[in-house]
Amino acid sequence: MIRFENVGMRYGPGPEVLRDVTFQLEPGTFTFLTGPSGAGKSTLLKLLYLAEPPSRGLITLFGTDLATARRSAFPALRRRIGVVFQDFRLLAHLSAFDNVALPLRLSGRKPDDYTHDVEELLNWVGLGDRTHAKPPTLSGGEQQRVAIARAVVGQPDLLLADEPTGNVDPEIAQRLIRLFGELNRLGTTVLIATHDRGLIERSRSREMRLVDGRLVELRRG
Amino acid sequence: MSESRQRVRGRILPREKGAAPLDVVIGVMAFLAALALGASLLADRQAESWREGLAGRLTVQVLQPDHPTAALNMDSETDAAIQILRGTPGILTVTPMSEADATKLVEPWLGADALVKDLPLPRLIDATIQPGAHVDFAELTARLKTVAPDSNVDDHTRWISRLQNLANTIIYAAYAILALIAVATAAAVSFATRAGLEAHHDIVALLHQMGAHSGFIARAFEWHYLLSTLAASAVGSGLAGIAFLAAGGLEFAGVEPVPFLPPLGLNPRELAWLLAVPLVSAIIAWATARLSVLAALREIY
């Protein structure tokens, strides 16, 4: 389903950030991506959510070879991916509700059709009373929960999260991981980049570790 | 409207506060475009009135003979010419112009002094031609020359064609100005769109990342520029319309019209043409914004 073969990545003339990365994510799996800061985790996620093309190697996403796919096919591929960015990337002028509803709007769904789902999800992440609030008035943890709700609202085929529990207390973190687990049980492939060892130990899921741009398989889930 | 419906109407791009410099530029452009369009309409109307006034007419001019005799002088030549004209098939009316009328004609250039009365002004005979009738001017001129050797015939074609050329020059110059303004408007909107894309780069990048089609992102921009251009150019061409109305009102206020200049006021039908300026400006802005955004998005992976 998702396959990297000898993928290398460098920014401009700089050194390679990722080297000969080869792995496969089967549909419906749950994987942790770990590694020290600067090891290339965010770059690997960027390649997965089609923010950058690789410098070399082959990437296959949902059975589509990105090297030969037409650019016009990319928006449809991107809509099958939910991303929780490390810096959240919420739209400051839109309410929490509108931010969460954005992927549904982009896929052409009508407000009458998704209002209930969005409100329910905001309740689930503990923001039922902050639906009107704009991101600048929310705390870091609240913004993170809005970002997570936005990533999962469309039930994507692939969920990518960059340090999704970095700004929330342990209780909320557990609740969010349960949300990811729920989504995973419904068929979503989940890949979470994190430093949180406790989170990884509790879940027994597969763990891939990046060290100096190279990928090491630590544990098979 | 329910609360939830209001919430989901959030604009993809934040609303700009106050009039942007672009609005001022577009407003001025629209004002100039409406002036140019109004000038072309005035020139067209004036050319038409000249054509209507002069077509189907001819003027015979009888000059003072160099050596007048009892048998051949200005009066006798004028009378003979009138007889020839009246006897020519196709000529409807023949009206000799009085000396007072002739003096009035030169008044705008020479004034109404007593001096003018001493000038050897030619006698003028105004004739109208039956609509659809054909008059052979060469043959008529030859016949007139036999009885009135100091006469000449002017069928106004040279004058009409010169006026037509003048009107056409004004009209084409106005079109050229309109084309230049259209190009400048497109350039200004393109520049503003690029600046807008820069300013909203985070939003555009996020939407692109989330799988928004280029058309979806372009729509957010093109509507913004379409509406703001429509408003700014409506103000600009509205002011130009007021200027034309004011120019038309000068005559009613008793201001003397400038001789040979057409009245500068536009009639309601011509004023309605000025509505085309905001509409065309908005279409130019819409198309330019769309093309600029699509071109910029093609550069992103």
Interface residues (C-beta under 8 A of the other chain):
Chain A: Y49 L50 A51 E52 P53 F74 P75 A76 L77 R78 R79 R80 I81 V83 R89 L91 A92 H93 L94 S95 F97 D98 A101 L102 P103 R105 L106 S107 P111 T115 E119 T131 H132
Chain B: S4 R5 R7 V8 R9 G10 R11 I12 P14 R15 D202 I203 L206 L207 Q209 M210 G211 A212 H213 S214 F216 Y301
